[in-house]
């Protein structure tokens, strides 16, 4: 049994964390257990796919879009099949 998370599991964790109120990058790093270099890659890719949006203010807040919520549901459903 591998303890390494899949890319889909990491994406699902990010999308779930950023639902509702959203999350700043530091929170994503600590809650999803990534480093800052890795989190930048994921956040940029999720924004390009329009699954996350960046809300600019004092800090950049990342929020899951409606398309991101659909993707999250799909990822969670797929994981439920295999667990």
mmCIF file of the N, C-alpha and C atoms, coordinates in Angstrom:
data_MODEL
# 
_entry.id   MODEL 
# 
loop_
_atom_site.group_PDB 
_atom_site.id 
_atom_site.type_symbol 
_atom_site.label_atom_id 
_atom_site.label_alt_id 
_atom_site.label_comp_id 
_atom_site.label_asym_id 
_atom_site.label_entity_id 
_atom_site.label_seq_id 
_atom_site.pdbx_PDB_ins_code 
_atom_site.Cartn_x 
_atom_site.Cartn_y 
_atom_site.Cartn_z 
_atom_site.occupancy 
_atom_site.B_iso_or_equiv 
_atom_site.pdbx_formal_charge 
_atom_site.auth_seq_id 
_atom_site.auth_comp_id 
_atom_site.auth_asym_id 
_atom_site.auth_atom_id 
_atom_site.pdbx_PDB_model_num 
ATOM 1   N N  . UNK A 1 1  ? 0.837   -1.182 0.000   1.00 0.00 ? 1  UNK A N  1 
ATOM 2   C CA . UNK A 1 1  ? 0.000   0.000  0.000   1.00 0.00 ? 1  UNK A CA 1 
ATOM 3   C C  . UNK A 1 1  ? 0.882   1.245  0.000   1.00 0.00 ? 1  UNK A C  1 
ATOM 4   N N  . UNK A 1 2  ? 0.650   2.128  -0.940  1.00 0.00 ? 2  UNK A N  1 
ATOM 5   C CA . UNK A 1 2  ? 1.449   3.334  -1.081  1.00 0.00 ? 2  UNK A CA 1 
ATOM 6   C C  . UNK A 1 2  ? 0.849   4.463  -0.242  1.00 0.00 ? 2  UNK A C  1 
ATOM 7   N N  . UNK A 1 3  ? 1.722   5.202  0.413   1.00 0.00 ? 3  UNK A N  1 
ATOM 8   C CA . UNK A 1 3  ? 1.273   6.348  1.194   1.00 0.00 ? 3  UNK A CA 1 
ATOM 9   C C  . UNK A 1 3  ? 1.327   7.632  0.391   1.00 0.00 ? 3  UNK A C  1 
ATOM 10  N N  . UNK A 1 4  ? 1.885   7.564  -0.811  1.00 0.00 ? 4  UNK A N  1 
ATOM 11  C CA . UNK A 1 4  ? 1.995   8.740  -1.658  1.00 0.00 ? 4  UNK A CA 1 
ATOM 12  C C  . UNK A 1 4  ? 0.620   9.093  -2.231  1.00 0.00 ? 4  UNK A C  1 
ATOM 13  N N  . UNK A 1 5  ? 0.278   10.372 -2.168  1.00 0.00 ? 5  UNK A N  1 
ATOM 14  C CA . UNK A 1 5  ? -1.008  10.820 -2.705  1.00 0.00 ? 5  UNK A CA 1 
ATOM 15  C C  . UNK A 1 5  ? -0.929  10.977 -4.219  1.00 0.00 ? 5  UNK A C  1 
ATOM 16  N N  . UNK A 1 6  ? -2.039  10.728 -4.856  1.00 0.00 ? 6  UNK A N  1 
ATOM 17  C CA . UNK A 1 6  ? -2.106  10.940 -6.298  1.00 0.00 ? 6  UNK A CA 1 
ATOM 18  C C  . UNK A 1 6  ? -2.340  12.423 -6.575  1.00 0.00 ? 6  UNK A C  1 
ATOM 19  N N  . UNK A 1 7  ? -2.096  12.786 -7.805  1.00 0.00 ? 7  UNK A N  1 
ATOM 20  C CA . UNK A 1 7  ? -2.339  14.164 -8.247  1.00 0.00 ? 7  UNK A CA 1 
ATOM 21  C C  . UNK A 1 7  ? -3.815  14.529 -8.047  1.00 0.00 ? 7  UNK A C  1 
ATOM 22  N N  . UNK A 1 8  ? -4.694  13.588 -8.350  1.00 0.00 ? 8  UNK A N  1 
ATOM 23  C CA . UNK A 1 8  ? -6.126  13.825 -8.169  1.00 0.00 ? 8  UNK A CA 1 
ATOM 24  C C  . UNK A 1 8  ? -6.497  14.058 -6.711  1.00 0.00 ? 8  UNK A C  1 
ATOM 25  N N  . UNK A 1 9  ? -5.862  13.333 -5.804  1.00 0.00 ? 9  UNK A N  1 
ATOM 26  C CA . UNK A 1 9  ? -6.142  13.522 -4.382  1.00 0.00 ? 9  UNK A CA 1 
ATOM 27  C C  . UNK A 1 9  ? -5.691  14.906 -3.917  1.00 0.00 ? 9  UNK A C  1 
ATOM 28  N N  . UNK A 1 10 ? -4.534  15.351 -4.395  1.00 0.00 ? 10 UNK A N  1 
ATOM 29  C CA . UNK A 1 10 ? -4.037  16.681 -4.023  1.00 0.00 ? 10 UNK A CA 1 
ATOM 30  C C  . UNK A 1 10 ? -4.964  17.761 -4.569  1.00 0.00 ? 10 UNK A C  1 
ATOM 31  N N  . UNK A 1 11 ? -5.380  17.614 -5.813  1.00 0.00 ? 11 UNK A N  1 
ATOM 32  C CA . UNK A 1 11 ? -6.292  18.584 -6.422  1.00 0.00 ? 11 UNK A CA 1 
ATOM 33  C C  . UNK A 1 11 ? -7.613  18.622 -5.657  1.00 0.00 ? 11 UNK A C  1 
ATOM 34  N N  . UNK A 1 12 ? -8.134  17.463 -5.300  1.00 0.00 ? 12 UNK A N  1 
ATOM 35  C CA . UNK A 1 12 ? -9.386  17.405 -4.541  1.00 0.00 ? 12 UNK A CA 1 
ATOM 36  C C  . UNK A 1 12 ? -9.234  18.108 -3.194  1.00 0.00 ? 12 UNK A C  1 
ATOM 37  N N  . UNK A 1 13 ? -8.106  17.921 -2.529  1.00 0.00 ? 13 UNK A N  1 
ATOM 38  C CA . UNK A 1 13 ? -7.882  18.577 -1.239  1.00 0.00 ? 13 UNK A CA 1 
ATOM 39  C C  . UNK A 1 13 ? -7.833  20.094 -1.397  1.00 0.00 ? 13 UNK A C  1 
ATOM 40  N N  . UNK A 1 14 ? -7.175  20.572 -2.445  1.00 0.00 ? 14 UNK A N  1 
ATOM 41  C CA . UNK A 1 14 ? -7.098  22.014 -2.689  1.00 0.00 ? 14 UNK A CA 1 
ATOM 42  C C  . UNK A 1 14 ? -8.480  22.579 -2.985  1.00 0.00 ? 14 UNK A C  1 
ATOM 43  N N  . UNK A 1 15 ? -9.212  21.925 -3.878  1.00 0.00 ? 15 UNK A N  1 
ATOM 44  C CA . UNK A 1 15 ? -10.548 22.418 -4.241  1.00 0.00 ? 15 UNK A CA 1 
ATOM 45  C C  . UNK A 1 15 ? -11.492 22.414 -3.039  1.00 0.00 ? 15 UNK A C  1 
ATOM 46  N N  . UNK A 1 16 ? -11.419 21.377 -2.216  1.00 0.00 ? 16 UNK A N  1 
ATOM 47  C CA . UNK A 1 16 ? -12.278 21.307 -1.030  1.00 0.00 ? 16 UNK A CA 1 
ATOM 48  C C  . UNK A 1 16 ? -11.929 22.409 -0.036  1.00 0.00 ? 16 UNK A C  1 
ATOM 49  N N  . UNK A 1 17 ? -10.646 22.661 0.151   1.00 0.00 ? 17 UNK A N  1 
ATOM 50  C CA . UNK A 1 17 ? -10.208 23.687 1.088   1.00 0.00 ? 17 UNK A CA 1 
ATOM 51  C C  . UNK A 1 17 ? -10.649 25.082 0.641   1.00 0.00 ? 17 UNK A C  1 
ATOM 52  N N  . UNK A 1 18 ? -10.648 25.307 -0.661  1.00 0.00 ? 18 UNK A N  1 
ATOM 53  C CA . UNK A 1 18 ? -10.949 26.640 -1.195  1.00 0.00 ? 18 UNK A CA 1 
ATOM 54  C C  . UNK A 1 18 ? -12.440 26.892 -1.428  1.00 0.00 ? 18 UNK A C  1 
ATOM 55  N N  . UNK A 1 19 ? -13.279 25.933 -1.113  1.00 0.00 ? 19 UNK A N  1 
ATOM 56  C CA . UNK A 1 19 ? -14.730 26.138 -1.213  1.00 0.00 ? 19 UNK A CA 1 
ATOM 57  C C  . UNK A 1 19 ? -15.163 27.120 -0.129  1.00 0.00 ? 19 UNK A C  1 
ATOM 58  N N  . UNK A 1 20 ? -16.357 27.644 -0.253  1.00 0.00 ? 20 UNK A N  1 
ATOM 59  C CA . UNK A 1 20 ? -16.959 28.525 0.739   1.00 0.00 ? 20 UNK A CA 1 
ATOM 60  C C  . UNK A 1 20 ? -16.172 29.826 0.893   1.00 0.00 ? 20 UNK A C  1 
ATOM 61  N N  . UNK A 1 21 ? -15.341 29.963 1.945   1.00 0.00 ? 21 UNK A N  1 
ATOM 62  C CA . UNK A 1 21 ? -14.660 31.234 2.201   1.00 0.00 ? 21 UNK A CA 1 
ATOM 63  C C  . UNK A 1 21 ? -13.400 31.423 1.381   1.00 0.00 ? 21 UNK A C  1 
ATOM 64  N N  . UNK A 1 22 ? -12.875 30.358 0.801   1.00 0.00 ? 22 UNK A N  1 
ATOM 65  C CA . UNK A 1 22 ? -11.617 30.438 0.080   1.00 0.00 ? 22 UNK A CA 1 
ATOM 66  C C  . UNK A 1 22 ? -10.441 30.259 1.030   1.00 0.00 ? 22 UNK A C  1 
ATOM 67  N N  . UNK A 1 23 ? -9.232  30.347 0.487   1.00 0.00 ? 23 UNK A N  1 
ATOM 68  C CA . UNK A 1 23 ? -8.030  30.164 1.297   1.00 0.00 ? 23 UNK A CA 1 
ATOM 69  C C  . UNK A 1 23 ? -6.875  30.926 0.667   1.00 0.00 ? 23 UNK A C  1 
ATOM 70  N N  . UNK A 1 24 ? -6.003  31.469 1.525   1.00 0.00 ? 24 UNK A N  1 
ATOM 71  C CA . UNK A 1 24 ? -4.783  32.095 1.022   1.00 0.00 ? 24 UNK A CA 1 
ATOM 72  C C  . UNK A 1 24 ? -3.751  30.994 0.772   1.00 0.00 ? 24 UNK A C  1 
ATOM 73  N N  . UNK A 1 25 ? -2.718  31.329 0.016   1.00 0.00 ? 25 UNK A N  1 
ATOM 74  C CA . UNK A 1 25 ? -1.708  30.344 -0.372  1.00 0.00 ? 25 UNK A CA 1 
ATOM 75  C C  . UNK A 1 25 ? -1.079  29.660 0.841   1.00 0.00 ? 25 UNK A C  1 
ATOM 76  N N  . UNK A 1 26 ? -0.770  30.418 1.888   1.00 0.00 ? 26 UNK A N  1 
ATOM 77  C CA . UNK A 1 26 ? -0.140  29.837 3.079   1.00 0.00 ? 26 UNK A CA 1 
ATOM 78  C C  . UNK A 1 26 ? -1.026  28.767 3.699   1.00 0.00 ? 26 UNK A C  1 
ATOM 79  N N  . UNK A 1 27 ? -2.312  29.011 3.751   1.00 0.00 ? 27 UNK A N  1 
ATOM 80  C CA . UNK A 1 27 ? -3.238  28.022 4.313   1.00 0.00 ? 27 UNK A CA 1 
ATOM 81  C C  . UNK A 1 27 ? -3.256  26.758 3.459   1.00 0.00 ? 27 UNK A C  1 
ATOM 82  N N  . UNK A 1 28 ? -3.238  26.930 2.142   1.00 0.00 ? 28 UNK A N  1 
ATOM 83  C CA . UNK A 1 28 ? -3.213  25.772 1.247   1.00 0.00 ? 28 UNK A CA 1 
ATOM 84  C C  . UNK A 1 28 ? -1.941  24.952 1.497   1.00 0.00 ? 28 UNK A C  1 
ATOM 85  N N  . UNK A 1 29 ? -0.797  25.646 1.605   1.00 0.00 ? 29 UNK A N  1 
ATOM 86  C CA . UNK A 1 29 ? 0.476   24.953 1.842   1.00 0.00 ? 29 UNK A CA 1 
ATOM 87  C C  . UNK A 1 29 ? 0.384   24.084 3.091   1.00 0.00 ? 29 UNK A C  1 
ATOM 88  N N  . UNK A 1 30 ? -0.082  24.655 4.196   1.00 0.00 ? 30 UNK A N  1 
ATOM 89  C CA . UNK A 1 30 ? -0.090  23.922 5.462   1.00 0.00 ? 30 UNK A CA 1 
ATOM 90  C C  . UNK A 1 30 ? -1.215  22.891 5.565   1.00 0.00 ? 30 UNK A C  1 
ATOM 91  N N  . UNK A 1 31 ? -2.402  23.216 5.079   1.00 0.00 ? 31 UNK A N  1 
ATOM 92  C CA . UNK A 1 31 ? -3.535  22.296 5.192   1.00 0.00 ? 31 UNK A CA 1 
ATOM 93  C C  . UNK A 1 31 ? -3.408  21.103 4.242   1.00 0.00 ? 31 UNK A C  1 
ATOM 94  N N  . UNK A 1 32 ? -2.841  21.331 3.060   1.00 0.00 ? 32 UNK A N  1 
ATOM 95  C CA . UNK A 1 32 ? -2.739  20.265 2.060   1.00 0.00 ? 32 UNK A CA 1 
ATOM 96  C C  . UNK A 1 32 ? -1.351  19.595 2.130   1.00 0.00 ? 32 UNK A C  1 
ATOM 97  N N  . UNK A 1 33 ? -0.483  20.149 2.958   1.00 0.00 ? 33 UNK A N  1 
ATOM 98  C CA . UNK A 1 33 ? 0.851   19.590 3.190   1.00 0.00 ? 33 UNK A CA 1 
ATOM 99  C C  . UNK A 1 33 ? 1.698   19.580 1.916   1.00 0.00 ? 33 UNK A C  1 
ATOM 100 N N  . UNK A 1 34 ? 1.864   20.787 1.348   1.00 0.00 ? 34 UNK A N  1 
ATOM 101 C CA . UNK A 1 34 ? 2.697   20.987 0.169   1.00 0.00 ? 34 UNK A CA 1 
ATOM 102 C C  . UNK A 1 34 ? 3.756   22.031 0.497   1.00 0.00 ? 34 UNK A C  1 
ATOM 103 N N  . UNK A 1 35 ? 4.751   22.181 -0.371  1.00 0.00 ? 35 UNK A N  1 
ATOM 104 C CA . UNK A 1 35 ? 5.689   23.287 -0.202  1.00 0.00 ? 35 UNK A CA 1 
ATOM 105 C C  . UNK A 1 35 ? 5.270   24.419 -1.143  1.00 0.00 ? 35 UNK A C  1 
ATOM 106 N N  . UNK A 1 36 ? 5.889   25.587 -0.964  1.00 0.00 ? 36 UNK A N  1 
ATOM 107 C CA . UNK A 1 36 ? 5.456   26.751 -1.738  1.00 0.00 ? 36 UNK A CA 1 
ATOM 108 C C  . UNK A 1 36 ? 5.714   26.586 -3.235  1.00 0.00 ? 36 UNK A C  1 
ATOM 109 N N  . UNK A 1 37 ? 6.790   25.934 -3.620  1.00 0.00 ? 37 UNK A N  1 
ATOM 110 C CA . UNK A 1 37 ? 7.061   25.708 -5.040  1.00 0.00 ? 37 UNK A CA 1 
ATOM 111 C C  . UNK A 1 37 ? 6.018   24.821 -5.687  1.00 0.00 ? 37 UNK A C  1 
ATOM 112 N N  . UNK A 1 38 ? 5.661   23.754 -4.998  1.00 0.00 ? 38 UNK A N  1 
ATOM 113 C CA . UNK A 1 38 ? 4.666   22.814 -5.514  1.00 0.00 ? 38 UNK A CA 1 
ATOM 114 C C  . UNK A 1 38 ? 3.279   23.439 -5.550  1.00 0.00 ? 38 UNK A C  1 
ATOM 115 N N  . UNK A 1 39 ? 2.933   24.182 -4.515  1.00 0.00 ? 39 UNK A N  1 
ATOM 116 C CA . UNK A 1 39 ? 1.588   24.764 -4.468  1.00 0.00 ? 39 UNK A CA 1 
ATOM 117 C C  . UNK A 1 39 ? 1.394   25.769 -5.596  1.00 0.00 ? 39 UNK A C  1 
ATOM 118 N N  . UNK A 1 40 ? 2.435   26.505 -5.956  1.00 0.00 ? 40 UNK A N  1 
ATOM 119 C CA . UNK A 1 40 ? 2.316   27.459 -7.064  1.00 0.00 ? 40 UNK A CA 1 
ATOM 120 C C  . UNK A 1 40 ? 1.927   26.751 -8.352  1.00 0.00 ? 40 UNK A C  1 
ATOM 121 N N  . UNK A 1 41 ? 2.545   25.609 -8.610  1.00 0.00 ? 41 UNK A N  1 
ATOM 122 C CA . UNK A 1 41 ? 2.237   24.838 -9.812  1.00 0.00 ? 41 UNK A CA 1 
ATOM 123 C C  . UNK A 1 41 ? 0.761   24.427 -9.824  1.00 0.00 ? 41 UNK A C  1 
ATOM 124 N N  . UNK A 1 42 ? 0.290   23.867 -8.715  1.00 0.00 ? 42 UNK A N  1 
ATOM 125 C CA . UNK A 1 42 ? -1.111  23.436 -8.639  1.00 0.00 ? 42 UNK A CA 1 
ATOM 126 C C  . UNK A 1 42 ? -2.072  24.622 -8.769  1.00 0.00 ? 42 UNK A C  1 
ATOM 127 N N  . UNK A 1 43 ? -1.822  25.699 -8.046  1.00 0.00 ? 43 UNK A N  1 
ATOM 128 C CA . UNK A 1 43 ? -2.727  26.857 -8.087  1.00 0.00 ? 43 UNK A CA 1 
ATOM 129 C C  . UNK A 1 43 ? -2.776  27.448 -9.491  1.00 0.00 ? 43 UNK A C  1 
ATOM 130 N N  . UNK A 1 44 ? -1.625  27.559 -10.151 1.00 0.00 ? 44 UNK A N  1 
ATOM 131 C CA . UNK A 1 44 ? -1.610  28.107 -11.510 1.00 0.00 ? 44 UNK A CA 1 
ATOM 132 C C  . UNK A 1 44 ? -2.379  27.213 -12.479 1.00 0.00 ? 44 UNK A C  1 
ATOM 133 N N  . UNK A 1 45 ? -2.172  25.907 -12.395 1.00 0.00 ? 45 UNK A N  1 
ATOM 134 C CA . UNK A 1 45 ? -2.878  24.991 -13.298 1.00 0.00 ? 45 UNK A CA 1 
ATOM 135 C C  . UNK A 1 45 ? -4.380  25.003 -13.051 1.00 0.00 ? 45 UNK A C  1 
ATOM 136 N N  . UNK A 1 46 ? -4.777  25.040 -11.791 1.00 0.00 ? 46 UNK A N  1 
ATOM 137 C CA . UNK A 1 46 ? -6.212  25.054 -11.472 1.00 0.00 ? 46 UNK A CA 1 
ATOM 138 C C  . UNK A 1 46 ? -6.864  26.356 -11.927 1.00 0.00 ? 46 UNK A C  1 
ATOM 139 N N  . UNK A 1 47 ? -6.126  27.459 -11.877 1.00 0.00 ? 47 UNK A N  1 
ATOM 140 C CA . UNK A 1 47 ? -6.659  28.723 -12.394 1.00 0.00 ? 47 UNK A CA 1 
ATOM 141 C C  . UNK A 1 47 ? -6.778  28.691 -13.917 1.00 0.00 ? 47 UNK A C  1 
ATOM 142 N N  . UNK A 1 48 ? -5.772  28.134 -14.601 1.00 0.00 ? 48 UNK A N  1 
ATOM 143 C CA . UNK A 1 48 ? -5.823  28.038 -16.065 1.00 0.00 ? 48 UNK A CA 1 
ATOM 144 C C  . UNK A 1 48 ? -7.010  27.205 -16.519 1.00 0.00 ? 48 UNK A C  1 
ATOM 145 N N  . UNK A 1 49 ? -7.337  26.162 -15.754 1.00 0.00 ? 49 UNK A N  1 
ATOM 146 C CA . UNK A 1 49 ? -8.480  25.298 -16.082 1.00 0.00 ? 49 UNK A CA 1 
ATOM 147 C C  . UNK A 1 49 ? -9.802  25.882 -15.577 1.00 0.00 ? 49 UNK A C  1 
ATOM 148 N N  . UNK A 1 50 ? -9.723  27.067 -14.942 1.00 0.00 ? 50 UNK A N  1 
ATOM 149 C CA . UNK A 1 50 ? -10.886 27.776 -14.392 1.00 0.00 ? 50 UNK A CA 1 
ATOM 150 C C  . UNK A 1 50 ? -11.612 26.978 -13.314 1.00 0.00 ? 50 UNK A C  1 
ATOM 151 N N  . UNK A 1 51 ? -10.834 26.206 -12.544 1.00 0.00 ? 51 UNK A N  1 
ATOM 152 C CA . UNK A 1 51 ? -11.389 25.466 -11.409 1.00 0.00 ? 51 UNK A CA 1 
ATOM 153 C C  . UNK A 1 51 ? -11.212 26.253 -10.122 1.00 0.00 ? 51 UNK A C  1 
ATOM 154 N N  . UNK A 1 52 ? -10.266 27.183 -10.123 1.00 0.00 ? 52 UNK A N  1 
ATOM 155 C CA . UNK A 1 52 ? -10.031 28.110 -9.010  1.00 0.00 ? 52 UNK A CA 1 
ATOM 156 C C  . UNK A 1 52 ? -9.989  29.522 -9.567  1.00 0.00 ? 52 UNK A C  1 
ATOM 157 N N  . UNK A 1 53 ? -10.399 30.476 -8.737  1.00 0.00 ? 53 UNK A N  1 
ATOM 158 C CA . UNK A 1 53 ? -10.244 31.879 -9.101  1.00 0.00 ? 53 UNK A CA 1 
ATOM 159 C C  . UNK A 1 53 ? -9.466  32.574 -7.992  1.00 0.00 ? 53 UNK A C  1 
ATOM 160 N N  . UNK A 1 54 ? -8.680  33.563 -8.364  1.00 0.00 ? 54 UNK A N  1 
ATOM 161 C CA . UNK A 1 54 ? -7.913  34.342 -7.399  1.00 0.00 ? 54 UNK A CA 1 
ATOM 162 C C  . UNK A 1 54 ? -8.637  35.662 -7.174  1.00 0.00 ? 54 UNK A C  1 
ATOM 163 N N  . UNK A 1 55 ? -9.019  35.921 -5.927  1.00 0.00 ? 55 UNK A N  1 
ATOM 164 C CA . UNK A 1 55 ? -9.693  37.158 -5.561  1.00 0.00 ? 55 UNK A CA 1 
ATOM 165 C C  . UNK A 1 55 ? -8.640  38.054 -4.912  1.00 0.00 ? 55 UNK A C  1 
ATOM 166 N N  . UNK A 1 56 ? -8.364  39.186 -5.543  1.00 0.00 ? 56 UNK A N  1 
ATOM 167 C CA . UNK A 1 56 ? -7.310  40.072 -5.068  1.00 0.00 ? 56 UNK A CA 1 
ATOM 168 C C  . UNK A 1 56 ? -7.835  41.018 -4.001  1.00 0.00 ? 56 UNK A C  1 
ATOM 169 N N  . UNK A 1 57 ? -7.060  41.177 -2.942  1.00 0.00 ? 57 UNK A N  1 
ATOM 170 C CA . UNK A 1 57 ? -7.363  42.072 -1.833  1.00 0.00 ? 57 UNK A CA 1 
ATOM 171 C C  . UNK A 1 57 ? -6.066  42.285 -1.084  1.00 0.00 ? 57 UNK A C  1 
ATOM 172 N N  . UNK A 1 58 ? -6.127  42.361 0.244   1.00 0.00 ? 58 UNK A N  1 
ATOM 173 C CA . UNK A 1 58 ? -4.893  42.447 1.027   1.00 0.00 ? 58 UNK A CA 1 
ATOM 174 C C  . UNK A 1 58 ? -4.006  41.248 0.742   1.00 0.00 ? 58 UNK A C  1 
ATOM 175 N N  . UNK A 1 59 ? -4.599  40.085 0.700   1.00 0.00 ? 59 UNK A N  1 
ATOM 176 C CA . UNK A 1 59 ? -3.945  38.835 0.304   1.00 0.00 ? 59 UNK A CA 1 
ATOM 177 C C  . UNK A 1 59 ? -4.751  38.241 -0.842  1.00 0.00 ? 59 UNK A C  1 
ATOM 178 N N  . UNK A 1 60 ? -4.098  37.458 -1.663  1.00 0.00 ? 60 UNK A N  1 
ATOM 179 C CA . UNK A 1 60 ? -4.839  36.782 -2.735  1.00 0.00 ? 60 UNK A CA 1 
ATOM 180 C C  . UNK A 1 60 ? -5.566  35.599 -2.113  1.00 0.00 ? 60 UNK A C  1 
ATOM 181 N N  . UNK A 1 61 ? -6.871  35.566 -2.317  1.00 0.00 ? 61 UNK A N  1 
ATOM 182 C CA . UNK A 1 61 ? -7.723  34.508 -1.783  1.00 0.00 ? 61 UNK A CA 1 
ATOM 183 C C  . UNK A 1 61 ? -8.131  33.611 -2.946  1.00 0.00 ? 61 UNK A C  1 
ATOM 184 N N  . UNK A 1 62 ? -7.891  32.319 -2.807  1.00 0.00 ? 62 UNK A N  1 
ATOM 185 C CA . UNK A 1 62 ? -8.242  31.361 -3.852  1.00 0.00 ? 62 UNK A CA 1 
ATOM 186 C C  . UNK A 1 62 ? -9.587  30.735 -3.518  1.00 0.00 ? 62 UNK A C  1 
ATOM 187 N N  . UNK A 1 63 ? -10.497 30.785 -4.494  1.00 0.00 ? 63 UNK A N  1 
ATOM 188 C CA . UNK A 1 63 ? -11.841 30.239 -4.292  1.00 0.00 ? 63 UNK A CA 1 
ATOM 189 C C  . UNK A 1 63 ? -12.158 29.241 -5.398  1.00 0.00 ? 63 UNK A C  1 
ATOM 190 N N  . UNK A 1 64 ? -12.838 28.182 -5.014  1.00 0.00 ? 64 UNK A N  1 
ATOM 191 C CA . UNK A 1 64 ? -13.265 27.167 -5.971  1.00 0.00 ? 64 UNK A CA 1 
ATOM 192 C C  . UNK A 1 64 ? -14.425 27.715 -6.793  1.00 0.00 ? 64 UNK A C  1 
ATOM 193 N N  . UNK A 1 65 ? -14.339 27.582 -8.103  1.00 0.00 ? 65 UNK A N  1 
ATOM 194 C CA . UNK A 1 65 ? -15.403 28.043 -8.998  1.00 0.00 ? 65 UNK A CA 1 
ATOM 195 C C  . UNK A 1 65 ? -16.484 26.964 -9.095  1.00 0.00 ? 65 UNK A C  1 
ATOM 196 N N  . UNK A 1 66 ? -17.632 27.294 -9.696  1.00 0.00 ? 66 UNK A N  1 
ATOM 197 C CA . UNK A 1 66 ? -18.643 26.249 -9.918  1.00 0.00 ? 66 UNK A CA 1 
ATOM 198 C C  . UNK A 1 66 ? -18.095 25.062 -10.732 1.00 0.00 ? 66 UNK A C  1 
ATOM 199 N N  . UNK A 1 67 ? -17.245 25.331 -11.719 1.00 0.00 ? 67 UNK A N  1 
ATOM 200 C CA . UNK A 1 67 ? -16.631 24.239 -12.484 1.00 0.00 ? 67 UNK A CA 1 
ATOM 201 C C  . UNK A 1 67 ? -15.711 23.419 -11.579 1.00 0.00 ? 67 UNK A C  1 
ATOM 202 N N  . UNK A 1 68 ? -15.039 24.090 -10.647 1.00 0.00 ? 68 UNK A N  1 
ATOM 203 C CA . UNK A 1 68 ? -14.177 23.403 -9.692  1.00 0.00 ? 68 UNK A CA 1 
ATOM 204 C C  . UNK A 1 68 ? -14.973 22.518 -8.755  1.00 0.00 ? 68 UNK A C  1 
ATOM 205 N N  . UNK A 1 69 ? -16.160 22.973 -8.377  1.00 0.00 ? 69 UNK A N  1 
ATOM 206 C CA . UNK A 1 69 ? -17.018 22.162 -7.506  1.00 0.00 ? 69 UNK A CA 1 
ATOM 207 C C  . UNK A 1 69 ? -17.471 20.895 -8.225  1.00 0.00 ? 69 UNK A C  1 
ATOM 208 N N  . UNK A 1 70 ? -17.778 21.007 -9.522  1.00 0.00 ? 70 UNK A N  1 
ATOM 209 C CA . UNK A 1 70 ? -18.144 19.816 -10.304 1.00 0.00 ? 70 UNK A CA 1 
ATOM 210 C C  . UNK A 1 70 ? -16.965 18.856 -10.404 1.00 0.00 ? 70 UNK A C  1 
ATOM 211 N N  . UNK A 1 71 ? -15.784 19.414 -10.641 1.00 0.00 ? 71 UNK A N  1 
ATOM 212 C CA . UNK A 1 71 ? -14.580 18.584 -10.735 1.00 0.00 ? 71 UNK A CA 1 
ATOM 213 C C  . UNK A 1 71 ? -14.305 17.893 -9.407  1.00 0.00 ? 71 UNK A C  1 
ATOM 214 N N  . UNK A 1 72 ? -14.491 18.610 -8.308  1.00 0.00 ? 72 UNK A N  1 
ATOM 215 C CA . UNK A 1 72 ? -14.277 18.029 -6.976  1.00 0.00 ? 72 UNK A CA 1 
ATOM 216 C C  . UNK A 1 72 ? -15.230 16.862 -6.755  1.00 0.00 ? 72 UNK A C  1 
ATOM 217 N N  . UNK A 1 73 ? -16.491 17.038 -7.112  1.00 0.00 ? 73 UNK A N  1 
ATOM 218 C CA . UNK A 1 73 ? -17.469 15.957 -6.945  1.00 0.00 ? 73 UNK A CA 1 
ATOM 219 C C  . UNK A 1 73 ? -17.056 14.739 -7.777  1.00 0.00 ? 73 UNK A C  1 
ATOM 220 N N  . UNK A 1 74 ? -16.608 14.974 -8.993  1.00 0.00 ? 74 UNK A N  1 
ATOM 221 C CA . UNK A 1 74 ? -16.160 13.883 -9.862  1.00 0.00 ? 74 UNK A CA 1 
ATOM 222 C C  . UNK A 1 74 ? -14.961 13.155 -9.246  1.00 0.00 ? 74 UNK A C  1 
ATOM 223 N N  . UNK A 1 75 ? -14.000 13.914 -8.741  1.00 0.00 ? 75 UNK A N  1 
ATOM 224 C CA . UNK A 1 75 ? -12.811 13.313 -8.128  1.00 0.00 ? 75 UNK A CA 1 
ATOM 225 C C  . UNK A 1 75 ? -13.190 12.489 -6.895  1.00 0.00 ? 75 UNK A C  1 
ATOM 226 N N  . UNK A 1 76 ? -14.089 13.011 -6.068  1.00 0.00 ? 76 UNK A N  1 
ATOM 227 C CA . UNK A 1 76 ? -14.504 12.295 -4.863  1.00 0.00 ? 76 UNK A CA 1 
ATOM 228 C C  . UNK A 1 76 ? -15.296 11.039 -5.214  1.00 0.00 ? 76 UNK A C  1 
ATOM 229 N N  . UNK A 1 77 ? -16.147 11.138 -6.242  1.00 0.00 ? 77 UNK A N  1 
ATOM 230 C CA . UNK A 1 77 ? -16.902 9.954  -6.686  1.00 0.00 ? 77 UNK A CA 1 
ATOM 231 C C  . UNK A 1 77 ? -15.964 8.879  -7.215  1.00 0.00 ? 77 UNK A C  1 
ATOM 232 N N  . UNK A 1 78 ? -14.964 9.285  -8.006  1.00 0.00 ? 78 UNK A N  1 
ATOM 233 C CA . UNK A 1 78 ? -14.014 8.324  -8.550  1.00 0.00 ? 78 UNK A CA 1 
ATOM 234 C C  . UNK A 1 78 ? -13.209 7.661  -7.435  1.00 0.00 ? 78 UNK A C  1 
ATOM 235 N N  . UNK A 1 79 ? -12.819 8.434  -6.443  1.00 0.00 ? 79 UNK A N  1 
ATOM 236 C CA . UNK A 1 79 ? -12.051 7.854  -5.344  1.00 0.00 ? 79 UNK A CA 1 
ATOM 237 C C  . UNK A 1 79 ? -12.907 6.884  -4.533  1.00 0.00 ? 79 UNK A C  1 
ATOM 238 N N  . UNK A 1 80 ? -14.193 7.180  -4.392  1.00 0.00 ? 80 UNK A N  1 
ATOM 239 C CA . UNK A 1 80 ? -15.077 6.304  -3.631  1.00 0.00 ? 80 UNK A CA 1 
ATOM 240 C C  . UNK A 1 80 ? -15.211 4.936  -4.307  1.00 0.00 ? 80 UNK A C  1 
ATOM 241 N N  . UNK A 1 81 ? -15.157 4.927  -5.613  1.00 0.00 ? 81 UNK A N  1 
ATOM 242 C CA . UNK A 1 81 ? -15.251 3.666  -6.358  1.00 0.00 ? 81 UNK A CA 1 
ATOM 243 C C  . UNK A 1 81 ? -14.055 2.773  -6.052  1.00 0.00 ? 81 UNK A C  1 
ATOM 244 N N  . UNK A 1 82 ? -12.882 3.364  -5.923  1.00 0.00 ? 82 UNK A N  1 
ATOM 245 C CA . UNK A 1 82 ? -11.650 2.596  -5.771  1.00 0.00 ? 82 UNK A CA 1 
ATOM 246 C C  . UNK A 1 82 ? -11.253 2.344  -4.328  1.00 0.00 ? 82 UNK A C  1 
ATOM 247 N N  . UNK A 1 83 ? -12.015 2.881  -3.378  1.00 0.00 ? 83 UNK A N  1 
ATOM 248 C CA . UNK A 1 83 ? -11.626 2.634  -1.968  1.00 0.00 ? 83 UNK A CA 1 
ATOM 249 C C  . UNK A 1 83 ? -12.498 1.581  -1.320  1.00 0.00 ? 83 UNK A C  1 
# 
